[in-house]
Amino acid sequence: QVQLVESGGGLVQAGGSLRLSCAASGRAFSRSAMGWFRQAPGKEREFVAAIRWSSSTTYYADFVKGRFTISRDNAKNMVWLQMNNLKPEDTAVYYCAASPVVSGSIQLRAAYNYWGQGTQVTVSS
């Protein structure tokens, strides 16, 4: 089992940066793919970024490519999402998630079986 706690959200002006952190506990973390999703009011939860357990491969939604970077440190049980050049449309609750998938897609919400409580990111124009 994996427990996840996000932090680092807040209010930032457009063009600014935030770094989200996800602290994980549980033996399965180092073998779990990790992802970030977001959900804006009235919208479905959507994929943002993901990273394989070995950190060798990362995936990004098209709308964040070149602006967001996902990383992890298995020794520290941590995952981060560095968000640069934020836009008002990035406003959402951001969720950290863990997936047992090894070689299949980790860009699908259904691939994840553990979720954090979310952290609010608000970008003002």
C-alpha positions in Angstrom: 0.0 0.0 0.0 1.1 3.6 -0.7 0.1 6.8 1.1 0.5 10.1 -0.7 0.5 13.6 0.6 0.8 16.6 -1.7 2.1 20.1 -0.8 3.3 23.2 -2.5 0.2 24.6 -4.1 -0.8 28.2 -3.8 -1.7 31.4 -5.6 0.7 32.7 -8.3 0.6 35.2 -11.1 0.6 34.2 -14.7 4.2 33.5 -15.8 5.2 32.5 -12.3 6.4 29.1 -11.0 5.4 26.6 -8.4 6.9 23.3 -7.3 4.6 20.7 -6.1 5.8 17.9 -3.8 4.4 14.5 -3.1 5.6 12.6 -0.1 5.0 8.9 -0.3 5.0 6.2 2.3 4.8 2.4 1.9 7.1 -0.3 0.6 5.6 -0.3 -2.9 6.7 3.3 -3.7 10.0 2.6 -5.3 8.4 0.1 -7.7 5.4 2.3 -8.5 5.0 4.6 -11.5 4.0 8.0 -10.3 1.8 10.6 -11.9 0.3 14.0 -11.5 -3.3 14.7 -12.5 -5.4 17.9 -12.2 -9.0 18.7 -11.9 -10.5 22.1 -12.5 -14.1 23.0 -11.4 -16.7 21.4 -13.5 -14.1 19.4 -15.5 -12.9 15.8 -15.5 -9.6 14.9 -13.8 -6.9 15.0 -16.5 -3.4 13.6 -16.9 -0.6 16.1 -16.5 2.7 14.1 -16.2 4.0 10.7 -15.2 7.4 9.0 -14.5 8.4 5.3 -14.5 9.7 3.8 -11.2 13.3 3.8 -12.6 12.9 7.5 -13.6 14.1 6.6 -17.0 11.0 7.6 -18.8 8.7 10.6 -18.4 5.4 11.5 -20.0 3.6 14.8 -20.4 0.3 16.1 -21.5 0.7 18.3 -24.6 -0.5 21.4 -22.8 2.4 21.3 -20.3 5.3 20.1 -22.4 8.2 22.5 -22.1 6.7 24.1 -19.0 6.4 21.3 -16.4 8.9 18.8 -15.2 8.3 15.7 -13.2 11.0 14.1 -11.1 11.4 11.6 -8.3 13.8 10.4 -5.7 13.1 6.8 -4.6 15.6 7.1 -1.7 13.6 10.0 -0.3 10.1 8.6 -1.3 9.4 11.9 -3.0 8.0 13.1 -6.4 8.0 16.6 -7.6 6.2 18.6 -10.3 8.1 21.8 -11.3 5.7 24.1 -13.0 7.0 27.1 -14.9 5.4 29.8 -17.0 2.0 29.1 -15.3 -1.1 30.2 -17.1 -4.6 30.9 -15.7 -5.9 27.7 -17.4 -3.5 25.7 -15.2 -5.7 26.6 -12.2 -6.9 23.3 -10.7 -6.5 20.9 -7.8 -3.4 18.8 -8.5 -3.3 15.2 -7.4 -0.3 12.9 -7.0 -1.0 9.2 -7.8 0.8 5.9 -7.7 0.5 3.1 -10.2 1.6 -0.6 -10.2 1.9 -0.6 -14.0 5.3 -1.6 -15.1 5.3 -1.5 -18.9 1.8 -0.4 -19.9 0.4 3.1 -20.2 0.7 5.3 -17.2 -1.1 8.2 -18.8 -4.5 6.9 -18.0 -6.4 7.6 -14.8 -7.4 4.0 -14.6 -3.7 2.9 -14.2 -3.5 4.5 -10.8 -4.8 2.9 -7.6 -3.5 5.3 -4.9 -4.2 9.0 -4.8 -3.3 11.9 -2.6 -5.8 14.4 -1.2 -4.8 17.1 -3.7 -3.3 20.6 -3.5 -4.9 23.7 -5.0 -3.0 25.7 -7.6 -4.5 29.1 -8.6 -3.0 31.2 -11.3 -4.1 34.8 -11.6 -4.0 36.8 -14.8 
